Amino acid sequence: MSTPYPFTALVGQEDLRLALLLNAVSPAVGGVLVRGEKGTAKSTAVRALSALMPEVDVVSGCRFSCDPASPDPGCPDGPHETGASGSRPARMVELPVGASEDRLVGALDIERALAEGVKAFEPGLLADAHRGILYVDEVNLLHDHLVDLLLDAAAMGASYVEREGVSVRHASKFLLVGTMNPEEGELRPQLLDRFGLTVEVAASREPDQRVEVVRRRLAYDDDPAGFAGRWADEESAVRARIVAARDLLPEVRLGDGALRQIAATCAAFEVDGMRADIVMARTATALAAWAGRTDVLAEDVRQAALLALPHRRRRAPFDAPGLDEDKLDETLEEFGGQDGDEGDRDEGGDDDPDPDPDGGPGGGPGGQPEPDDAPRVDGEPAAQPEAGEDREGGEPQPSGGGGGGGGEQTPARAAEPFRTKVLSVPGLGEGAAGRRSRARTEHGRTIGARRPRGALTKLHLAATVQAAAPHQRARGRSGPGLVVRRDDLRQASREGREGNLVLFVVDASGSMAARQRMSAVKGAVLSLLLDAYQRRDKVGMVTFRGSAADLALPPTSSVDAAAVRLESLPTGGRTPLAAGLLKAHEVLRVERLRDPARRALVVVVTDGRATGGPEPVALASRAARLFGADGVASVVVDCESGPVRLGLAGQLAGELGGTAVTLDELRADSIAGLVKDVRSSGQNSGQSSRRAA
């Protein structure tokens, strides 16, 4: 077994260490979500925590870690006799992102259950994590059906495995810790709310601190056991302090004044539900116990708010998480001092009684949003739009120096997003679980039965009985039970929804540069991005202007990143439509090699014009026909406006093998048959794609 990196050897990351330690003191706080860029010791800190957790008493031989003082009466290994107990270290169980449902909740032997009536059950990760830590790295990439199972177990404190009327239940109470990189996508709101605390981590910009990080890491890699030995005393001290804080926790008094501050803070920041109030109360109590106090002070409430509220006050997927600390201080001051023992103790100076988590609660921003340092889209100098390109109704483009050179406008702000019609890929796919297009999935409505490929996961009972029935006499059946063999078992074929790759191809040329029009276009794309976020899609963005196309955002699960690129998108220059389409075609070719099962939906946002270079219209037409030949589902969002319309976007949609919609028709309340139109236009191409697959 490898030696874990010592928790006390971590450099910096005070908020992260404090949040983990508070959960070690009081698991009822509800776990920690660690958000931050890659390479910031998120996983290292979580794995190091397990070595500090106190040992747990368990019933000897119980696979479900029952507490001998109060064993689970419904334990599958029970009933347990008194006296047979032992102790072991608290477990940290890691849930891989690609784990199967059976690996998470356990596997039930369906064949023995049907033929013998025996509940032969193999425990899963939820059983292993009972009374320990369940760690999910890259939790934002976890499949939806696993998220649902985690939500159920976290809410009920138990895991249920049910297969065709045969069920097994066991206790499953665990400390849930997740790490994620926000650039790779966000969490579902339901799972986000299940984490008691959240912290934002980033690499230090202080050279001395970075030097110390590298020095300690190199020393650990050279001799893990020796490095851990040098920190053994510090580790023992923190472990003893956790035990002492746990013992003190029942004696901590949460006065009415502190409760009033907690309630007022949650109300001021408009958090949903009452879970935030409860988590703040438990966190403030744990902070007091960690500091060795029996009274909750105003600074405990403040620190609890910084850890428990940032992820609960987000109102939309593209809003940055964080907390207005000035508003927090005003609220605490207004509602403080109403319970004699709690006064205004948070005035002036540092609010944290001890800046080091090894010696007390830590300081730090505690959920303050990270600065927006995402790379901008680089706009190359664009040529002056040719005569005849649309310049209606907007601000004039600034002229560049000398002849035909043209400038670019400052990026227009996106209009208010709206709810869009559902755009889906025709046919039946087999991609990753999501909420957009029809697909064969492990979850959904049953549409048929087949022989299982590998382990049986979803039994089709009627088909299994039908397969076994003709052979009962030959198998010597004499009693009421059905004689079932392995060959009789049938897997249920199910239909659900998949997530797609939604690739936006956005025209940023001079013909789109009118401020009012570009604002409306960005609002439409932002609305489609919001829809992609809700439907668990991957997104990418290609922009074209001047003389070339640019991959502004490689395909990613981070819809937030796409929104940032869109906001900074400049406009101006000619319209290299063919270059944009060819770039998009190349992106799809590469993505098919990476993820063949994920189908694509191309959304071209343009007025359909093509200028610049020799025969731009004919070249764009040939590029568009490549998508139709490959069976790629596509939609053209027609941005043409004004009293005279050329209908070029509709012609482009025909060559793509897709459909065209106007900005107005994209709204969910504007047209009834948009989904049907998209599917019918792409049906033939979808069928050819399936035949090719």
Salt bridges, closest charged atoms under 4 A:
ASP67 OD2 - ARG131 NH2 3.84
ASP72 OD2 - ARG169 NH1 3.00
ASP77 OD1 - ARG63 NH2 2.90
GLU94 OE2 - ARG47 NE 2.91
GLU101 OE1 - HIS443 NE2 3.23
GLU101 OE1 - LYS458 NZ 3.77
ASP102 OD1 - ARG163 NH2 2.56
GLU116 OE1 - ARG112 NE 3.64
ASP144 OD2 - ARG435 NH2 3.33
ASP144 OD1 - ARG536 NE 3.49
ASP148 OD1 - ARG188 NH1 2.95
GLU186 OE1 - ARG35 NH1 2.99
GLU186 OE2 - ARG314 NH1 3.27
ASP193 OD2 - ARG275 NH1 2.33
ASP193 OD1 - ARG312 NE 2.91
GLU200 OE2 - ARG35 NE 2.63
GLU212 OE1 - ARG215 NH1 2.73
GLU212 OE2 - ARG216 NE 2.80
ASP221 OD1 - ARG217 NE 3.33
ASP272 OD1 - ARG315 NH1 3.58
ASP300 OD2 - ARG293 NH1 2.81
GLU325 OE1 - ARG302 NH2 2.78
ASP329 OD1 - ARG302 NE 2.72
ASP339 OD2 - ARG253 NH2 3.96
ASP341 OD2 - ARG253 NH1 2.33
ASP351 OD2 - ARG302 NE 2.96
ASP356 OD1 - ARG17 NH2 3.68
ASP358 OD2 - ARG17 NH1 3.86
GLU386 OE2 - ARG574 NE 2.86
ASP390 OD2 - ARG517 NH2 1.94
GLU392 OE2 - ARG517 NH2 2.84
GLU395 OE2 - ARG515 NE 3.94
GLU408 OE1 - ARG545 NH2 2.85
GLU430 OE2 - ARG440 NH1 3.17
ASP488 OD2 - ARG475 NH1 2.51
GLU495 OE2 - ARG438 NE 2.91
GLU495 OE2 - ARG445 NH2 3.53
GLU498 OE2 - ARG599 NE 2.69
ASP531 OD2 - ARG436 NH2 2.89
ASP531 OD1 - ARG535 NE 2.83
ASP537 OD2 - ARG436 NE 2.63
ASP560 OD2 - ARG314 NH2 3.96
GLU567 OE2 - ARG413 NH1 3.86
GLU586 OE2 - ARG589 NH2 2.71
GLU591 OE1 - LYS538 NZ 3.55
GLU591 OE2 - ARG594 NH1 2.91
ASP595 OD2 - ARG598 NE 3.27
ASP607 OD2 - ARG517 NH1 3.52
ASP607 OD2 - ARG609 NE 3.87
ASP630 OD2 - HIS585 NE2 2.73
ASP630 OD2 - ARG592 NH2 3.78
